[in-house]
């Protein structure tokens, strides 16, 4: 097999994607709803979705704290 076109192990995810706070909140809501919907059929998937939602919530809260510190008292 020629490895000329093989990208396995040579690409990395782009962690510098910029998401708006609204996009993150929408994604959080979708994860929570999906976790609830699959809770009775696939508990492990529900746990994964809840874990991802928890991570998103932490990111959202830290962004909100950061944004509130950046605001000027005059506003």
N, C-alpha and C positions, 0 to 999 in steps of 0.2 A: 504494500500500500504506500502510495506516495503521500508524504506529509505536507506537500506544498499547500494544500487547501485546508489543512487541519488547524483549527483555532482553539482546540481544547487546551486549557491551561495557559493560553497566551492572551486572553482577553480578561478584562476586569470590569466589574460593574461601575457605573458612573454615580458616585455618591454625592456629586455636586449638583444634582438636579434641584431646581428651585420649585418648591411647592408653595402655594398660597395657604394661608391659615384656613380659609374656607374649604379648600380641597382636602386638607388633612382632616378637618372636622367631618366632612362628608364621607371620607374613607373610613373614619372611626365608626360612624353610624352604620355604614354598610357591614363592617366586620361584626359589630354587636348584633345586628339583625340576622345576619347569616348564621352566627353562632347559635342564636336562639332557635332558628329554623331547623338546624340539623342536630340539635341537642338530643332528640329522641332516637334518631337513626344512627348517628355516628358521633359518639362522645369524644373520641380522640380528635376529630376534626373540629368539633366545637371548642375543645380546650385550646387548640392551636389558634383558632380565630380569636378567642378571648385573650390569649397571650399577646397576639399582634395588636389587638385593640388597646390593651393596657400599655404597650410600648408607644403607640400613637398618642394616647392620652397624656403620657409623660412628656412627649415632644411638644404637644399642643400647649400644655401648662407651662413648660419652660419658655416657649416662645411668647406666650402671653405675659409672663413675668418680665421677660427681657423688653418687650415692647412697652410695658407700663413704666419701666425705669427710664426709657428713652424719651418719654413725653415731658415737655416743659410744663412747669407749673402755670405758666400764662395761658395755656390752652385749656 
